[in-house]
């Protein structure tokens, strides 16, 4: 940061990105030099007997040794220069560009020598060969390896090539008063992302809403990253630094809360936690209906949960050669052997006749779902699948706010655009054959329950809001609901009929356009406050992944530790003012200020439902010394505002996985059963 300027254009790499590639190349060049030196000592005497063909061979051998030696020296200097200074101290790496130009120009004589070597080793143009088979093999290997290296260089240049890196875009600014989303550069970047999507995901172009999804996602990505001058490695390094910064802020906030006896209160006492909640909002019910949410994933979930035995578990519930039989009308878009239906039956533990309707049709904005009869709870369960395909990912990424109208919903409510479109497609499917009306007429005493995980959870809440006027007693069990779902008043409205459960550091429950924009600004600010070079940050990142963040790095990573110290109660990412005062230049500060004010999201969206947040309980010192246990998890009722900050944490992905949520709820029930003498019995949970 900033991006490397080379040959009059900007590239998707920085001057401090060359340390590891150059070290890697040095190691190979040294081995290469040793081999060619040994071959030269063997062949030199042989060339004396080759007559006129001796000169080209000697030129190749000597020239290769000289070029490899020059490259090694140049690479060592490049490593030294590229490793200087922090990410923002570009002036300390001002020699990197001329050195890199020399390195690239050396490819020309290397190519010429390799052509000469190919003519000698493979074409037989020069009759000068040794009887030593090892020497001939080494020469052939070196020539081939040279061509592989040239191919890798071309591939690397293609990877870091920035189509908008031309000088004519270098000083481009957003001059349109309508904001960044209306600027010429924004339109150019959006078109670039759109073309990439059309090429990379050509199979999605046939979808009815594929073009619209490509357009919306391209506009979002353009607005998020345009003008930041960040390269991919800067984002990775920024996330590592943000982890250190957030851990330090968490430690400081914990200390302040201990002094003030303030902060969120988690409890292992389920009786106290659920004292004010409706009777249907229980851990036991949530775990029961989570099984149906898992079932909606079909056979992939069975194979994921049972890596070795998954197919064997599905075989008894499959219908062999169903494509040659008359398929039930209730099953839509399953494969020949009804594998998805087999997965639903296996995970839900229901009979085939209890699966009342199943649609596995998956397009952009159209999600698979199942309708099942759960006789144990007298419920009609609509289970909506979460994200599993690239079509679902594009549904997730169409994340801007759209007006959402439903009976009883507060006026001027907004919701996630992709999920609103998913609800419309699902309602259209349900209305085609009056599916819900016919099912409810068959089971008049059953309660309608909607459930889903991740994307399915968000769509479940929105669909419930649409159906609530017809089914006033319906309930929603949502798991890992995305943060950018509903506007605040609309989210508060859903708390009466939706029960949302989030586990630990689940990143999807904090993932929204607004939180990503705040994360982008925070990454830039954190990078500018750091005093470590990028190569050191990357090495530290591997160490953090294996052993955690050591306490000393919380203080020694920054130019001045007071620059990243937050006031008590101030969020590290969502502050309206600059979060930290960095040592960057005035121009850099202006850029960051502009970026922090640039917002793609016009309306902030929140998680829906009444939210139960479950975290792993830290053992007390007495429990550690005595090696005794206690409840593994603790929980509290959270608010939607608690999930507006996107955190970089080690378990941010694992805590989102549906099987981990299921294991967490199972562990809570088992712990309560074990400690029922002091809390309550399992049946009461």
C-alpha positions as CSV (number, residue, x, y, z in Angstrom):
1,X,0.0,0.0,0.0
2,X,-0.1,2.0,-2.2
3,X,-0.1,-0.3,-5.2
4,X,3.1,-0.7,-7.2
5,X,3.5,1.7,-10.2
6,X,5.4,0.0,-13.0
7,X,5.6,0.7,-16.7
8,X,3.2,3.6,-16.4
9,X,0.4,1.7,-14.7
10,X,-0.8,0.4,-11.4
11,X,-0.6,-3.3,-10.4
12,X,-2.4,-5.4,-7.8
13,X,0.8,-5.8,-5.8
14,X,2.9,-3.5,-3.6
15,X,6.6,-2.9,-3.2
16,X,6.7,-4.9,0.0
17,X,5.1,-8.0,-1.6
18,X,8.4,-9.3,-3.0
19,X,10.1,-10.7,0.1
20,X,8.7,-14.2,0.1
21,X,8.6,-14.7,-3.8
22,X,12.2,-13.5,-4.0
23,X,13.4,-15.7,-1.2
24,X,11.7,-18.7,-2.8
25,X,13.4,-17.9,-6.1
26,X,16.8,-17.4,-4.5
27,X,16.6,-21.0,-3.1
28,X,15.9,-22.4,-6.5
29,X,18.5,-20.3,-8.2
30,X,21.2,-21.4,-5.8
31,X,20.3,-25.1,-6.5
32,X,20.2,-24.2,-10.2
33,X,23.6,-22.5,-10.1
34,X,25.2,-25.5,-8.4
35,X,23.8,-28.0,-11.0
36,X,24.8,-25.9,-14.0
37,X,28.3,-25.4,-12.5
38,X,28.8,-29.1,-12.2
39,X,27.6,-29.7,-15.7
40,X,29.8,-27.0,-17.1
41,X,32.9,-28.6,-15.4
42,X,32.0,-31.8,-17.1
43,X,31.1,-30.4,-20.5
44,X,33.9,-27.9,-20.9
45,X,36.5,-30.4,-22.0
46,X,33.9,-32.2,-24.2
47,X,33.3,-28.9,-26.1
48,X,36.9,-28.9,-27.3
49,X,36.1,-31.9,-29.5
50,X,32.9,-30.4,-30.9
51,X,34.4,-28.1,-33.5
52,X,32.1,-25.3,-34.7
53,X,29.3,-26.4,-32.4
54,X,31.4,-25.8,-29.3
55,X,30.9,-22.0,-29.3
56,X,27.1,-21.9,-28.9
57,X,27.3,-24.6,-26.2
58,X,30.0,-22.6,-24.3
59,X,27.9,-19.4,-24.7
60,X,24.9,-21.2,-23.2
61,X,26.8,-22.7,-20.3
62,X,28.7,-19.5,-19.3
63,X,25.8,-17.2,-20.1
64,X,23.5,-19.2,-17.9
65,X,26.0,-19.2,-15.0
66,X,26.4,-15.4,-15.3
67,X,22.7,-14.7,-15.5
68,X,21.9,-16.9,-12.6
69,X,24.6,-15.2,-10.5
70,X,23.3,-11.8,-11.5
71,X,19.8,-12.8,-10.7
72,X,20.7,-14.1,-7.3
73,X,22.5,-10.9,-6.4
74,X,19.6,-8.8,-7.7
75,X,17.1,-11.0,-5.8
76,X,19.0,-10.5,-2.5
77,X,19.0,-6.7,-3.0
78,X,15.3,-6.9,-3.8
79,X,14.5,-8.8,-0.6
80,X,16.5,-6.3,1.4
81,X,14.8,-3.3,-0.1
82,X,11.3,-4.8,-0.1
83,X,11.6,-5.7,3.5
84,X,12.2,-2.1,4.6
85,X,9.7,0.0,6.5
86,X,6.1,-0.5,7.4
87,X,3.3,-0.9,4.9
88,X,2.8,2.8,4.5
89,X,6.4,3.8,4.5
90,X,6.8,3.6,0.7
91,X,9.7,6.0,0.5
92,X,12.0,3.4,2.2
93,X,11.3,1.1,-0.7
94,X,11.8,3.6,-3.5
95,X,14.6,1.4,-5.1
96,X,12.3,-1.6,-5.5
97,X,10.7,-0.3,-8.8
98,X,14.0,0.2,-10.7
99,X,15.4,-3.1,-9.4
100,X,12.2,-4.8,-10.5
101,X,12.6,-3.3,-14.0
102,X,16.1,-4.6,-14.3
103,X,14.9,-8.1,-13.1
104,X,12.2,-8.1,-15.7
105,X,14.5,-6.9,-18.5
106,X,16.9,-9.8,-17.7
107,X,14.1,-12.2,-18.9
108,X,15.0,-11.3,-22.5
109,X,18.6,-12.6,-22.5
110,X,17.4,-15.6,-20.3
111,X,14.9,-16.4,-23.0
112,X,17.5,-16.2,-25.7
113,X,19.8,-18.5,-23.8
114,X,17.0,-21.0,-23.1
115,X,16.1,-21.1,-26.8
116,X,19.8,-21.9,-27.5
117,X,19.7,-24.6,-24.8
118,X,16.5,-26.1,-26.2
119,X,18.1,-26.3,-29.7
120,X,21.1,-28.1,-28.1
121,X,19.3,-30.4,-25.6
122,X,16.2,-31.4,-27.6
123,X,16.5,-30.4,-31.2
124,X,20.0,-31.8,-31.9
125,X,21.0,-28.6,-33.8
126,X,24.4,-28.7,-32.1
127,X,26.3,-32.0,-32.2
128,X,28.0,-31.7,-28.9
129,X,27.0,-34.3,-26.4
130,X,28.6,-36.0,-23.5
131,X,28.5,-39.7,-22.7
132,X,27.6,-38.8,-19.1
133,X,23.8,-39.5,-18.9
134,X,23.5,-37.6,-15.7
135,X,24.9,-34.4,-17.2
136,X,22.5,-34.7,-20.2
137,X,19.6,-35.2,-17.9
138,X,20.5,-32.2,-15.8
139,X,20.8,-30.0,-18.9
140,X,17.4,-31.1,-20.2
141,X,15.9,-30.5,-16.7
142,X,17.4,-27.0,-16.5
143,X,16.0,-26.1,-19.9
144,X,12.5,-27.4,-19.0
145,X,12.6,-25.7,-15.7
146,X,13.5,-22.4,-17.4
147,X,10.4,-22.6,-19.5
148,X,8.3,-23.4,-16.4
149,X,9.7,-20.4,-14.6
150,X,8.9,-18.1,-17.6
151,X,5.3,-19.5,-17.7
152,X,5.0,-18.8,-13.9
153,X,6.3,-15.2,-14.4
154,X,3.7,-14.6,-17.1
155,X,1.0,-16.1,-14.9
156,X,2.1,-14.0,-12.0
157,X,1.9,-10.8,-14.1
158,X,-1.6,-11.8,-15.3
159,X,-2.6,-12.3,-11.6
160,X,-1.4,-8.8,-10.5
161,X,-2.5,-7.0,-13.7
162,X,-5.0,-4.3,-12.9
163,X,-7.3,-3.5,-15.9
164,X,-7.9,-0.1,-14.4
165,X,-4.3,0.6,-13.6
166,X,-3.7,2.8,-16.6
167,X,-2.4,6.3,-16.0
168,X,-5.6,7.8,-17.3
169,X,-7.4,6.4,-14.1
170,X,-4.6,7.3,-11.8
171,X,-5.9,10.8,-10.9
172,X,-9.5,10.1,-11.4
173,X,-11.8,11.4,-8.8
174,X,-15.5,11.2,-8.0
175,X,-16.8,14.6,-9.1
176,X,-20.5,13.7,-9.5
177,X,-22.6,15.2,-6.7
178,X,-24.7,12.0,-6.6
179,X,-21.9,10.2,-4.7
180,X,-19.5,7.4,-5.5
181,X,-22.1,5.1,-6.9
182,X,-22.8,7.5,-9.8
183,X,-19.2,8.3,-10.8
184,X,-17.6,7.3,-14.1
185,X,-14.9,5.3,-12.3
186,X,-17.5,3.4,-10.4
187,X,-19.3,2.5,-13.6
188,X,-16.1,1.4,-15.2
189,X,-15.2,-0.8,-12.2
190,X,-18.7,-2.2,-12.0
191,X,-18.5,-3.2,-15.7
192,X,-15.2,-4.9,-15.1
193,X,-16.6,-7.0,-12.2
194,X,-19.7,-7.8,-14.3
195,X,-17.6,-9.2,-17.1
196,X,-15.6,-11.2,-14.6
197,X,-18.8,-12.7,-13.2
198,X,-20.1,-13.5,-16.7
199,X,-16.9,-15.3,-17.6
200,X,-16.3,-17.1,-14.3
201,X,-19.9,-18.1,-13.6
202,X,-21.2,-18.6,-17.1
203,X,-23.6,-21.3,-15.9
204,X,-25.5,-18.7,-13.9
205,X,-26.2,-16.6,-16.9
206,X,-29.1,-18.8,-17.8
207,X,-30.9,-18.0,-14.6
208,X,-33.8,-15.6,-14.8
209,X,-32.2,-13.2,-12.3
210,X,-28.6,-14.0,-13.1
211,X,-28.0,-10.7,-14.9
212,X,-29.5,-8.7,-12.1
213,X,-27.5,-10.4,-9.5
214,X,-24.2,-9.9,-11.4
215,X,-25.1,-6.2,-11.8
216,X,-25.9,-5.7,-8.1
217,X,-22.9,-7.6,-6.8
218,X,-20.5,-5.8,-9.2
219,X,-21.8,-2.4,-8.0
220,X,-21.3,-3.5,-4.3
221,X,-17.7,-4.7,-4.9
222,X,-16.9,-1.5,-6.8
223,X,-18.2,0.8,-4.1
224,X,-16.4,-1.1,-1.3
225,X,-12.8,-1.2,-2.7
226,X,-12.6,1.5,-5.3
227,X,-10.2,4.3,-4.3
228,X,-8.6,2.5,-1.4
229,X,-5.4,1.7,-3.2
230,X,-5.3,-1.6,-1.3
231,X,-3.8,-4.7,-2.9
232,X,-4.9,-8.2,-1.8
233,X,-1.9,-8.7,0.5
234,X,-2.7,-5.5,2.3
235,X,-6.2,-6.8,3.1
236,X,-4.7,-10.1,4.4
237,X,-2.2,-8.2,6.5
238,X,-4.9,-5.7,7.7
239,X,-7.0,-8.6,8.9
240,X,-4.1,-10.0,10.9
241,X,-3.4,-6.6,12.4
242,X,-7.1,-6.1,13.1
243,X,-7.1,-9.4,15.1
244,X,-4.3,-8.0,17.3
245,X,-6.0,-4.7,17.7
246,X,-9.4,-6.2,18.5
247,X,-7.8,-8.5,21.1
248,X,-6.1,-5.6,22.7
249,X,-9.4,-3.6,22.8
250,X,-11.2,-6.6,24.2
251,X,-8.7,-6.9,27.0
252,X,-9.0,-3.2,27.8
253,X,-12.8,-3.3,27.7
254,X,-12.8,-6.3,30.0
255,X,-10.6,-4.5,32.4
256,X,-12.8,-1.4,32.4
257,X,-15.9,-3.5,32.9
258,X,-14.4,-5.3,35.8
259,X,-13.6,-2.0,37.4
260,X,-17.0,-0.5,36.7
261,X,-18.9,-3.8,37.3
262,X,-20.5,-3.2,33.9
263,X,-21.0,-5.0,30.6
264,X,-23.1,-7.9,29.2
265,X,-24.0,-10.6,31.6
266,X,-23.8,-14.2,30.5
267,X,-25.3,-16.9,32.6
268,X,-25.3,-20.7,32.8
269,X,-28.7,-20.6,34.6
270,X,-31.2,-21.4,31.9
271,X,-34.1,-20.8,34.3
272,X,-33.1,-17.2,34.8
273,X,-32.2,-16.6,31.1
274,X,-35.6,-17.9,29.9
275,X,-37.7,-16.6,32.7
276,X,-39.2,-13.8,30.6
277,X,-39.3,-15.6,27.2
278,X,-42.4,-17.3,25.7
279,X,-42.9,-21.0,26.5
280,X,-42.0,-22.1,23.0
281,X,-38.6,-20.4,23.1
282,X,-36.4,-23.2,24.6
283,X,-33.1,-24.8,23.9
284,X,-34.8,-28.2,23.6
285,X,-37.2,-26.9,20.9
286,X,-34.4,-25.1,19.1
287,X,-32.3,-28.2,18.9
288,X,-35.3,-30.2,17.7
289,X,-36.1,-27.9,14.8
290,X,-32.4,-27.3,14.0
291,X,-32.5,-31.0,12.8
292,X,-35.0,-30.0,10.1
293,X,-32.9,-27.0,9.1
294,X,-30.0,-29.5,8.6
295,X,-32.2,-31.8,6.7
296,X,-33.0,-29.1,4.1
297,X,-29.3,-29.4,2.9
298,X,-30.2,-32.8,1.5
299,X,-27.6,-35.5,0.8
300,X,-24.5,-33.1,0.9
301,X,-25.1,-32.6,4.7
302,X,-25.3,-36.4,5.3
303,X,-22.0,-36.8,3.4
304,X,-20.4,-33.9,5.3
305,X,-21.5,-35.2,8.7
306,X,-20.4,-38.8,7.8
307,X,-17.4,-38.4,5.5
308,X,-16.8,-42.1,5.2
309,X,-20.2,-43.7,5.7
310,X,-22.4,-41.0,4.2
311,X,-23.3,-42.8,0.9
312,X,-24.0,-46.1,2.8
313,X,-26.4,-44.2,5.1
314,X,-28.3,-42.8,2.1
315,X,-28.6,-46.0,0.1
316,X,-31.5,-47.6,2.3
317,X,-33.5,-44.4,1.8
318,X,-32.9,-43.9,-1.9
319,X,-35.3,-44.8,-4.7
320,X,-33.3,-46.7,-7.3
321,X,-33.9,-45.6,-10.9
322,X,-36.6,-43.2,-9.9
323,X,-36.2,-41.5,-13.3
324,X,-37.8,-44.5,-14.9
325,X,-40.7,-44.5,-12.4
326,X,-43.5,-42.2,-11.8
327,X,-42.1,-39.5,-9.4
328,X,-44.3,-38.2,-6.6
329,X,-45.7,-34.8,-7.4
330,X,-44.4,-33.5,-4.0
331,X,-40.7,-33.7,-5.1
332,X,-39.4,-31.1,-7.5
333,X,-35.9,-31.1,-9.2
334,X,-34.4,-34.0,-7.3
335,X,-32.0,-36.3,-9.1
336,X,-32.6,-39.8,-10.6
337,X,-32.4,-41.7,-7.3
338,X,-34.0,-39.0,-5.2
339,X,-30.8,-38.5,-3.2
340,X,-31.8,-35.2,-1.8
341,X,-35.1,-36.7,-0.5
342,X,-33.0,-39.5,1.0
343,X,-30.8,-37.0,2.8
344,X,-33.9,-35.1,4.1
345,X,-35.4,-38.4,5.5
346,X,-32.1,-39.5,7.1
347,X,-31.3,-36.2,8.8
348,X,-34.9,-35.4,9.9
349,X,-35.6,-39.0,11.0
350,X,-39.1,-38.8,9.4
351,X,-41.0,-41.3,7.2
352,X,-41.3,-40.6,3.5
353,X,-45.0,-39.9,3.9
354,X,-44.2,-37.1,6.4
355,X,-42.3,-35.2,3.8
356,X,-45.3,-33.3,2.4
357,X,-43.5,-31.2,-0.2
358,X,-39.9,-30.7,-1.3
359,X,-38.5,-28.4,-3.9
360,X,-34.7,-28.7,-4.6
361,X,-34.8,-26.2,-7.5
362,X,-31.9,-23.9,-7.0
363,X,-31.5,-20.6,-9.0
364,X,-30.4,-17.1,-8.1
365,X,-33.0,-15.9,-5.6
366,X,-34.7,-19.3,-5.5
367,X,-33.8,-21.5,-2.6
368,X,-34.6,-25.2,-2.0
369,X,-37.1,-25.9,0.8
370,X,-39.0,-28.8,2.4
371,X,-42.4,-28.9,4.1
372,X,-42.6,-31.7,6.7
373,X,-45.1,-32.9,9.2
374,X,-43.6,-33.3,12.7
375,X,-46.1,-35.4,14.7
376,X,-44.1,-35.3,17.9
377,X,-44.6,-31.5,18.3
378,X,-47.8,-31.3,16.1
379,X,-46.1,-28.9,13.7
380,X,-46.0,-28.3,10.0
381,X,-42.3,-27.4,9.4
382,X,-41.0,-25.3,6.5
383,X,-37.2,-25.8,6.4
384,X,-35.3,-23.5,4.0
385,X,-31.8,-24.4,3.0
386,X,-28.9,-22.1,3.7
387,X,-26.0,-21.2,1.3
388,X,-24.6,-24.2,-0.5
389,X,-24.1,-23.2,-4.1
390,X,-22.7,-20.2,-6.0
391,X,-26.2,-19.2,-6.8
392,X,-26.9,-18.9,-3.1
393,X,-23.7,-16.9,-2.7
394,X,-25.0,-14.3,-5.2
395,X,-28.3,-14.2,-3.4
396,X,-26.3,-13.4,-0.2
397,X,-24.3,-10.7,-2.0
398,X,-27.2,-8.8,-3.4
399,X,-27.2,-7.2,0.0
400,X,-28.5,-3.6,-0.5
401,X,-31.7,-2.6,1.3
402,X,-35.0,-2.8,-0.5
403,X,-38.4,-1.7,0.8
404,X,-40.2,-4.6,2.5
405,X,-44.0,-4.6,3.1
406,X,-45.8,-7.2,5.2
407,X,-49.0,-7.1,7.3
408,X,-48.3,-5.4,10.7
409,X,-44.7,-4.4,9.6
410,X,-43.7,-0.9,10.6
411,X,-44.0,1.6,7.7
412,X,-40.9,2.3,5.6
413,X,-39.4,-1.0,6.5
414,X,-36.4,-2.3,4.5
415,X,-34.8,-5.7,4.1
416,X,-32.0,-7.6,2.4
417,X,-32.8,-7.4,-1.3
418,X,-31.6,-10.9,-2.3
419,X,-33.6,-12.4,0.6
420,X,-36.7,-10.4,-0.3
421,X,-36.5,-11.8,-3.8
422,X,-36.1,-15.3,-2.4
423,X,-39.2,-14.8,-0.3
424,X,-41.2,-13.7,-3.4
425,X,-40.0,-16.8,-5.4
426,X,-41.0,-19.1,-2.5
427,X,-44.4,-17.5,-2.1
428,X,-45.0,-17.9,-5.8
429,X,-44.1,-21.6,-5.5
430,X,-46.4,-22.1,-2.5
431,X,-49.3,-20.3,-4.2
432,X,-49.1,-22.4,-7.4
433,X,-51.0,-25.3,-5.9
434,X,-52.3,-23.8,-2.7
435,X,-49.8,-26.0,-1.0
436,X,-50.0,-24.5,2.5
437,X,-53.8,-24.3,2.5
438,X,-54.1,-28.0,1.5
439,X,-51.5,-29.1,4.1
440,X,-53.1,-27.1,6.9
441,X,-56.5,-28.5,5.9
442,X,-55.1,-32.0,6.3
443,X,-53.5,-31.1,9.7
444,X,-55.8,-28.5,11.2
445,X,-54.5,-28.8,14.7
446,X,-50.8,-28.4,13.8
447,X,-48.8,-25.2,14.3
448,X,-46.8,-23.7,11.4
449,X,-43.0,-23.5,12.2
450,X,-40.4,-22.1,9.9
451,X,-36.7,-22.8,10.4
452,X,-33.4,-22.4,8.5
453,X,-29.7,-21.8,8.9
454,X,-27.8,-18.8,7.6
455,X,-29.4,-17.6,4.4
456,X,-32.3,-20.0,5.2
457,X,-32.7,-18.3,8.6
458,X,-33.0,-14.8,7.0
459,X,-35.6,-16.0,4.4
460,X,-37.5,-17.8,7.1
461,X,-38.0,-14.7,9.2
462,X,-39.1,-12.6,6.1
463,X,-41.4,-15.3,4.9
464,X,-42.9,-15.6,8.4
465,X,-43.6,-11.9,8.3
466,X,-45.5,-12.3,5.1
467,X,-47.5,-15.4,6.3
468,X,-48.2,-14.2,9.8
469,X,-51.5,-12.5,8.9
470,X,-52.8,-16.0,7.7
471,X,-51.1,-18.0,10.4
472,X,-50.9,-15.8,13.6
473,X,-49.5,-18.6,15.7
474,X,-46.6,-19.4,13.5
475,X,-43.1,-19.6,15.0
476,X,-39.6,-19.2,13.6
477,X,-36.4,-21.0,14.8
478,X,-33.6,-19.2,13.0
479,X,-29.9,-20.1,13.4
480,X,-26.9,-17.9,12.5
481,X,-29.2,-15.3,10.9
482,X,-27.2,-12.7,8.8
483,X,-26.8,-9.3,10.3
484,X,-28.0,-7.3,7.2
485,X,-31.6,-8.6,7.2
486,X,-34.0,-5.9,8.4
487,X,-34.2,-2.2,9.3
488,X,-34.2,-1.6,13.1
489,X,-37.9,-1.2,13.7
490,X,-38.8,-4.1,11.5
491,X,-36.2,-6.3,13.3
492,X,-37.8,-5.4,16.6
493,X,-41.2,-6.3,15.2
494,X,-40.0,-9.9,14.5
495,X,-38.9,-10.5,18.1
496,X,-42.4,-11.7,19.0
497,X,-42.4,-14.7,16.6
498,X,-38.8,-15.4,15.7
499,X,-36.2,-17.1,17.9
500,X,-32.7,-16.5,16.7
501,X,-29.7,-18.4,18.1
502,X,-26.1,-17.4,17.5
503,X,-23.0,-19.1,18.7
504,X,-19.7,-17.5,19.7
505,X,-17.9,-15.4,17.0
506,X,-20.1,-16.4,14.1
507,X,-19.1,-13.9,11.4
508,X,-22.3,-14.2,9.3
509,X,-24.3,-12.9,12.3
510,X,-22.1,-9.8,12.0
511,X,-21.9,-9.7,8.2
512,X,-23.7,-6.9,6.4
513,X,-22.8,-4.1,3.9
514,X,-22.5,-1.6,6.7
515,X,-20.2,-3.8,8.8
516,X,-18.0,-4.6,5.8
517,X,-17.6,-0.9,5.0
518,X,-16.6,-0.2,8.6
519,X,-14.2,-3.1,8.4
520,X,-12.6,-1.7,5.2
521,X,-12.1,1.7,6.9
522,X,-10.7,0.1,10.1
523,X,-8.3,-2.1,8.1
524,X,-6.9,1.0,6.4
525,X,-6.5,2.9,9.7
526,X,-5.0,-0.2,11.4
527,X,-2.4,-0.6,8.6
528,X,-1.4,3.0,9.0
529,X,-0.9,2.7,12.7
530,X,1.3,-0.4,12.4
531,X,5.1,-0.1,12.5
532,X,5.9,-3.7,11.4
533,X,6.8,-4.6,7.8
534,X,4.4,-6.7,5.8
535,X,6.6,-9.8,5.7
536,X,6.8,-9.7,9.5
537,X,3.0,-9.4,9.8
538,X,2.5,-12.4,7.5
539,X,4.8,-14.5,9.6
540,X,3.1,-13.4,12.8
541,X,-0.2,-14.3,11.2
542,X,0.9,-18.0,10.8
543,X,2.0,-18.0,14.4
544,X,-1.2,-16.4,15.6
545,X,-3.2,-19.2,13.8
546,X,-1.2,-21.9,15.5
547,X,-0.5,-20.5,19.0
548,X,-2.7,-17.4,19.4
549,X,-1.7,-13.7,19.8
550,X,1.0,-13.3,22.5
551,X,0.5,-10.4,25.0
552,X,3.7,-8.6,24.0
553,X,2.4,-8.1,20.4
554,X,-0.6,-6.2,21.7
555,X,1.7,-3.4,22.6
556,X,4.7,-3.7,20.3
557,X,2.9,-3.8,16.9
558,X,2.1,-0.1,16.8
559,X,4.0,3.2,16.3
560,X,2.4,4.5,19.5
561,X,0.1,2.3,21.5
562,X,-1.9,5.2,22.6
563,X,-3.0,5.9,19.0
564,X,-5.2,2.8,18.9
565,X,-6.6,3.1,22.4
566,X,-10.3,3.6,22.4
567,X,-12.5,5.5,24.9
568,X,-14.5,3.3,27.1
569,X,-17.6,2.0,25.4
570,X,-16.6,3.3,22.0
571,X,-16.8,0.7,19.2
572,X,-13.6,0.1,17.4
573,X,-15.3,-0.1,14.0
574,X,-18.5,1.9,14.1
575,X,-17.4,5.2,15.4
576,X,-18.6,8.2,13.4
577,X,-15.3,9.9,14.0
578,X,-11.8,8.7,13.1
579,X,-11.1,5.7,15.3
580,X,-7.4,6.3,15.6
581,X,-5.0,9.0,14.7
582,X,-2.2,7.5,12.6
583,X,1.2,8.6,11.5
584,X,0.2,8.7,7.9
585,X,0.7,11.7,5.6
586,X,-1.9,14.4,5.2
587,X,-2.8,13.0,1.8
588,X,-3.3,9.6,3.2
589,X,-5.5,10.9,6.0
590,X,-7.7,12.7,3.5
591,X,-8.1,9.5,1.5
592,X,-9.1,7.6,4.6
593,X,-11.5,10.3,5.6
594,X,-13.2,10.1,2.2
595,X,-13.4,6.4,2.3
596,X,-15.0,6.4,5.8
597,X,-17.7,8.8,4.5
598,X,-18.4,6.8,1.4
599,X,-21.3,4.5,2.1
600,X,-22.9,2.0,-0.3
601,X,-25.6,1.2,2.2
602,X,-28.2,3.9,2.6
603,X,-30.1,2.0,5.3
604,X,-28.4,0.0,8.1
605,X,-29.9,-3.5,8.4
606,X,-29.9,-5.7,11.5
607,X,-30.4,-9.3,12.6
608,X,-34.0,-10.3,13.0
609,X,-35.8,-12.1,15.9
610,X,-35.2,-12.4,19.6
611,X,-31.5,-13.2,19.8
612,X,-29.9,-15.7,22.2
613,X,-26.2,-15.5,22.1
614,X,-24.2,-18.5,23.3
615,X,-20.5,-18.4,24.1
616,X,-18.0,-20.9,25.5
617,X,-17.6,-20.3,29.3
618,X,-14.1,-19.7,30.6
619,X,-13.2,-21.9,33.5
620,X,-12.3,-20.3,36.8
621,X,-8.9,-20.7,38.4
622,X,-10.3,-23.2,40.9
623,X,-11.8,-25.3,38.1
624,X,-8.5,-25.3,36.3
625,X,-6.5,-26.3,39.4
626,X,-8.9,-29.0,40.4
627,X,-9.5,-30.1,36.8
628,X,-13.2,-30.0,37.5
629,X,-15.9,-29.1,35.0
630,X,-19.0,-27.1,35.0
631,X,-21.3,-25.9,32.2
632,X,-19.4,-25.6,28.9
633,X,-21.5,-22.7,27.6
634,X,-23.1,-19.6,28.9
635,X,-25.7,-17.4,27.2
636,X,-27.7,-14.2,27.3
637,X,-30.4,-12.3,25.4
638,X,-28.6,-10.0,23.0
639,X,-29.8,-7.0,21.0
640,X,-29.3,-6.5,17.2
641,X,-26.9,-3.7,17.9
642,X,-24.5,-6.3,19.5
643,X,-23.9,-7.8,16.1
644,X,-23.0,-4.7,14.0
645,X,-19.2,-5.1,14.4
646,X,-17.5,-7.6,12.2
647,X,-14.7,-9.2,14.2
648,X,-11.7,-11.1,13.0
649,X,-11.6,-14.2,15.3
650,X,-10.1,-17.7,15.1
651,X,-13.5,-19.4,15.3
652,X,-15.5,-16.9,13.2
653,X,-16.1,-19.6,10.5
654,X,-16.4,-22.7,12.7
655,X,-19.0,-21.1,14.9
656,X,-21.2,-20.5,11.9
657,X,-21.3,-24.1,10.6
658,X,-24.7,-25.8,11.3
659,X,-23.2,-28.9,12.8
660,X,-21.3,-26.8,15.3
661,X,-24.5,-25.0,16.3
662,X,-26.2,-28.4,16.7
663,X,-23.3,-29.8,18.9
664,X,-23.4,-26.6,21.0
665,X,-27.2,-27.0,21.8
666,X,-26.6,-30.7,22.4
667,X,-23.8,-30.0,24.9
668,X,-26.0,-27.4,26.7
669,X,-28.7,-30.0,27.1
670,X,-26.3,-32.7,28.3
671,X,-24.7,-30.3,30.8
672,X,-28.1,-29.3,32.2
673,X,-29.0,-33.0,32.5
674,X,-25.7,-33.6,34.3
675,X,-26.3,-30.7,36.7
676,X,-30.0,-31.1,37.0
677,X,-29.7,-31.2,40.8
678,X,-28.6,-27.5,40.9
679,X,-30.4,-26.2,37.9
680,X,-33.3,-28.1,36.3
681,X,-34.1,-31.3,34.6
682,X,-33.6,-31.9,30.9
683,X,-37.3,-32.1,30.3
684,X,-37.8,-28.5,31.6
685,X,-35.3,-26.9,29.3
